[in-house]
Amino acid sequence: MAMAATVSSSGITSCAFSRSVISSEPKVSQIGSLKLLDRVSVTTPMPLNLSGKRSSVKPLNAEPKRNDSMVPLAATMVAQVAEEVVETEDFAELAKKLENASPLQIMDKALEMFGNDIAIAFSGAEDVALIEYAHLTGRPYRVFSLDTGRLNPETYRFFDAVETHYGIRIEYMFPDSVEVQGLVRSKGLFSFYEDGHQECCRVRKVRPLRRALKGLRAWITGQRKDQSPGTRSEIPVVQVDPVFEGLDGGAGSLVKWNPVANVEGSHVWSFLRTMDVPVNTLHAAGYVSIGCEPCTRAVFPGQHEREGRWWWEDAKAKECGLHKGNIKENANVNGESKPIVEDIFKSENLVALSRQGIDNLVKLENRKEPWIVVLYAPWCPFCQAMEASYDELADKLAGSGVKVAKFRADGEQKEFAKQELQLGSFPTILVFPKNSTGPIKYPSEKRDVDSLTSFLNLVR
């Protein structure tokens, strides 16, 4: 991650940065004895015109009236942009040019190109780094966030700390009250635990986001390639948004910027510590990826950050719909859309069960030996993460009288697995003891050999 004060391609040359607003909220500690450069004061913002020249303008002091779309002059500072339409840009080519650029350079380019028609999507997690980068450019910028009505109290306090720290007003977008009321009255407060999070997210997040983006020509997100191996591994630093429409309407009317796409999560945190900015206190409690309170939990050491989101569902479904354009599949010969991936769990001591095979195992009342079976999907990154340990378990138990098996439970087998095999999310691990009428579900997310062996010994 580049944190140099001089960035030639962004137009920032030997800037002395100074902080004008200080928050009393908790901040991450500073690294070592690193002395920070002062920042450019943004008390008087410098708006941009298309010629690249900047002139003084007073910041917006009063919060404007809101409408269904993003309010035109809300949040941080007002950018005076010439009315001429920006020339059509080849964003695929621009993404190649910026592939090795620093987040600061990418942010500066985004703000330069779109002025007041672009805004930062702030979720209340580590994407506060985006606001810091925007602040460092010295350009006017806007910030919006989706208030679903079900965020953690710590997240709301964090929003307030960020506003105070940067001297900005976040543009909050709320779900339609009638839609929320209808959902809750018909299905209850926690229906997503039974039928998936997509419907609730669609009402509380996706539709408010759609309204917000209809008032913009571009938006800035904190997506990183390492956040979700199943859905975000190929995101570019800039792209034409494949899902949402912008101010002009229609396909291709919205541009999506991902300045930290190529940055590792650990480097983002190094940046936050160095710049001594407010962070959500939930991070200190083990929360990495933070969303709504009922759908977010802390993760164990070694777990991927997305395992703390919608943990009861498939790993593949761990997108709320805001970035569903990331999910790419390939059509097979039958016209079905399925990801093309290599199978996993390949030990010679492991039994691959067919649908009939596991059906017989479930119905068998007097088994001669105990079985341990993993219900998996080969595209699932969490299944992939336990492949080595499960293969090792199969080799370790070879000849011990315990059968180790796998059953691919995605696709057309998924409904059967959910109804008959207690499948909740991938991977699900079952133990079939001798002389037992049904399987026992392994309850822990620790999938190392020792943990699996200990559980097996307790129930076999």
N, C-alpha and C positions, 0 to 999 in steps of 0.2 A: 504494500500500500504506500502510495506516494504521499508524503506530508511536507514536501518542501515548500518554502515560502515563495519561490519564484517558479512560475509555470509559464513558459513562453507561449504555448499554443492557446492558452486561455485568456491572454491579455493581461495577466496579473504579473507585475514585475516588481520584485523587491518590496513587497508590501509590508508595512509594519502593522500588525493586527493588535487591537486592544479591545477588551470586553467592557461593554458599557452597562450591562445589567447583570447582577449577581443574585443567585437564588439561594435561599436558606435550606432548600430541600437536600436530601442525601445526594452526594456525587461520588462517582467512582474515584478511587485514589490515583494519584499521579505515579507514573512509572519512574522508578529510580530517582536520579537527580537531574532528569532532562529539563532544561530550561525552555519554556514555551515562548514562541514569538508573540508579540502583541498583535492584536487584530485591528483592522480598519473599523472605525466607529461607524455604525449604521444608523445612528440616531436621526440623521438626515439622509434618507435613501437616495440613491442615484438611479433614476429610471433610464431605460434604454430605448433608443430609437433604432430603426433598421440601418442607419448609417454607421452605427457603432459609437456615436458620440453620446455623452451623458450630460444631463443637466439637473439642477437641484429641483426637488419638489417636496412638499411637506408630507409627512406620513399621515395615514388615515387614522384619526383619533376616535371617531365614533363608529360603532358597529352598524353596518348598513342593514336595511330591510332585506329579508330573505325571500326567495321564491322557490319553485320546484327544482330549478337547476342551480348550479354553482352561482352565487351572487357575483356580479362582475367586478366589484371593487372591495372584496372582503379580505379578512385575515391580516396579512403582514404589512405590506406596503403597496402603494399604487404605482403601477408601471405605465408610463405614457408611451404607447407604441403607435407608430405611424399606421395609417389605415391601409397602406398598400398591402396586398396579399403576398405572403412569403412565397418565393418561387418553388415549384415542385422539386422535391429533393428525393434522391434515390437513397432511401434509408438502409437498404441492405448493403449498399456500397459504403455508406457512412458508418455502419456498424463495423465493417471490416477495417476502416481507417482508425476507428476508436477502440479497436479490440485490445490494444496494449496501452491505452491511455489510463491515467489515474482517475479515480472517482471525482476528484476536484475538477479535472479538465472536462470530463463528461458532463458534470453538473453545470459548469460554466457554459458549455456549448448549448445545452438544453435551454437554459435561461436566456441566453443570447438570442437564440432562434425564435423563441415563442413568447418572451416577455410576460405580459399579464394573462396570456391565454394558456398558461401551464401552471400546474399546482402539484405539490408534494403530497402523496398519500401517506399519512402517518398513523400507525396502528397502535402506538403506545408501547412498542418493544424497542429492540436495538436499532430500529430505523430512525431514531433520533439523530443518527450519524448523517442522514440525508439533510436534515435541517442545519446541522453544523457545516456541512460542505456548502450548502446554499449561502449560509451566513458568511463563510470565508470568501466567497466570490465577490462580495460587496454589491451584488446586484439585488434588485427587488425580487421577492419571491412570495408565493402563497402556499399555505398549508391547509389541508382538510383532513378530517377523520370521520369515520363511521361510528356513531354512537348507537349500538344495538339495543341499549337498555338493559343489557345483561353483562356488562363488563365488571371486572373486579374493582373494589373501592380503591385499591392501590393504583390502578390504571387511571382513574379519574384524578387522583391527587397528582399523578405524574403529568397528566395533561396540563394541570394548573401550573406546575413547576416549570414546564417547558415554555409556556406562555410568558411567565415572569422572567425567566432566564434570558429569552431572546427578544422580549418586548414585542411580542406578536399576538394576534388573535387567531386562533384556529377556527376554521370554518367547519362546524359540525353538521353532518347530515344524519337525519333520523328516519327510521322506517315509518311507513304509513300506519297510523294508529288503527284504522279500520281493518287493515290486513292482519296486523298483529292480534287484534281482538278476535277476529274470526278464527285464526289459527289456534289460539289458546282456548277459546270456548269450545271448539270442535274436537281438539286433540289433546288438550292439557298442556302443562308447562314443560313437560319433559318427554314429549313424543319422540324426539330424535334418538333417544336411547333404544327405541323399538324399531323405528322405520328409517333411520338414517338422518344425517344432519342437513341434507341438501334442501329440503323444503323450508326449514327454519332459516337457514342461511340465505335462501332466495328472498324471503320476506324481509329479514332484518339487515342484510348486507348487500346482496346483489342488486336489488331494485333501487335502494338509495344510492348506490354507487353509479348505477346507470343514469339516474337523474343528475348526479354531480358532474359526470363526464360530458353530458349533453351541453354543458356550459363552457367546455374547454376544447382546445385543439390538441393538447398533449398532457400527459401526466407522468409523474416520477414515482417509481416504486422501489422498495428495498429488497426485491427478490435477489437471491444468490443461487448459484448453481449447486452449492453444497447443502442447501436447505432441505431439498427433497429429491433424492436420487431418481425417484420414479417419475417426477413431473417437471423438474426445473433444471435438469442437467445440461440443457442445450439453449437456455435463454440468451439472446444477444443483448448487447448494451443499449441498443435502440432498435425499434421495430415498429411497423405499422400494426396497431392493435388488431388482433384477429377476431375479437369478440365484441367489443363495445364501439359505439359511435360517438363522434365528437360534435362540435358546434354546428358544422355544416351538414351533418347527417350522411348516412350511407356508408358503405364499406370503404375503408381507407381514409376516413375523415378524422381519425384519432391516432396520435403517435404515442408510443409507450417507451419511456426511458428507464433503464435499469443500471444506474451508475456503479453499483457494487456487485454486479453479476459475477465478475471474475475474482472477487475478494473472498477469502476464507473467513468464516465466522470469528475465529480467534484473532484475525487481523482487525476486524471491525471493532472488537472489544479493546484491542491495544490502542486503537485510535480514540475511542471514547475515554479510556483512562488517561491518555495523554492530554486530551483537550479538556478534561475535568468538567464534563457536562452532566446534567441530571440523568438518572436512569431509573427505571421502574424497580421498586424495592422487591418485587416478586422474583427478580433474577437471583437475588441472594438466597431465596428459598428453594432454588432448584428449578424454577421455571425458565425455559429457554425461549420457546416459541409461545407467545401469549395471545390468546383470543378471548372469547367469552368465558365467564366463570364456570358454567356447567360443563363446558367442553374442553377445558384446559387443566392440565395437572403437571406437577413437577416430574422430571425424568430422573432415572437412576444414573449413576456414573457409567459411562460407556454406551448408554442408549442414544439413539439418534434423536435430535431435537423434535422432529415431527411425531415421535411416538407419544409426546405429551398432548397431542391434538387428536380429538375424536378417536381415542384409543380403542373403542369397542368396534371399530370398523376396519375394512380392508385398508392396507397401506396405500393401495392405488387411489383410494377415494379421498386422500387427505388434502384436498383442495376445497375451499368453501364455495367456489364459483367465481371469485374475483379474478382468478388467473386460470380459468378452465381451458383457455387456449393453449396452455402448456401441454395438455394431455394429448399425445399423438399415438395413434394406433395404425396398424397396417391391415388392410382387408385380405381375408383368406379367399380360397377358391369358391367358397359357398356364399361370399358376400358379407360374411360376418366380420366385425371389426375386433381383432385380437392382436395384442402385441406379440411380435415375433421374438422369442427369447429361448435360450438354451435351457434344458431341464437342469434341475439341481438335485443334490443328495445322491451321490453316485457310488457309495461303498458297495463292494461285492457282498457284504454281509447284511445288506438291507433289502427287505422285501418290498416290491412295488405292487400295491394292491389295486385291483380294478374295482369298479362299482360293485360287481357281483361279489368280489372277494371280501370287501369290507362289510357288505350287507350280510354275508354269511357269518362274519366275525361278530357282528352285533347280535345276531340271533342265536349264536352258539352259547348254550348255557353251561356246559361242562368242558371248558377249555383244558387242554393238556399242559399248556404253558402260558404264562402271562405275555401280553403284547404291549408295546408302546408304539403309538402311531402319531405321525405329524400330519395334520391337514394343512396343505400349503398351496401356494401359487408361485410358479417360478419367476414371475416378474416382480414379486413382492420384495423390496429391499431388506425387510426385516427377516424374511425367510432366508434370503441370500446371506444375511449376516450370521445366521446360526448354522449354515451348511457344514462348516468345518467341525464344529462341536458335535453335531448330530451324526456325521459320518464317523467321528472318533468314538462316539457312544456305541454305534453299531459294531465297530471293530472290537471294542472293549468287551461287549456282551456276547460276542460270538462263542458258541459252545457252552454258554452258561444256562441255557434253558429259557432264556427270554428272547422273544422275537422282536426285532426292531423293524418298523415298516413306515412307508409313506403313502399318502393318498392325495392325489391332485384334486383339490376341491373347488376350483374356480370354474368359470364358464357354466355349462349346463349341469354340472354336478353341485353347484353352489346351493341351490334351494334344498336339495336332498341333504347336504351337509349341515345346513342351518336347522332343518327340521329334525333330523335323526342323529346328528353327531355333535350337537352343541356348538357348531361353528359360530363364533362371534366376529373375530378378526383373524387375519393371517399373521403368523402361524398359530394354529390351535393344536395343542398336544394332548392326546388321550392315552390313558393306561387302561388296558383290559385285564383285570386280575383273573386268576384261575377261579372257577366256580362262582363267578359273579354274573349277575343278570344284565349289567350295563357298564359302560365305560366311566372312568373317573377323569374329570378334566383337570389338567395341570393348571394351578391358579396363578403361578408366579410368572414374571417376565424375565427372570434370570434363566437363561437357556444354555448355560455352560454345562459341561459333562458332570461335574460334581453335584450341581443342584438337581439335575435330572436324575442322576443315580440315587441321590438321597430320597427324592420323592418316590421313585420306583420301589426302593427298599421298604418304604413305609406302607405302601398299599399293595404290594405284590402278594 
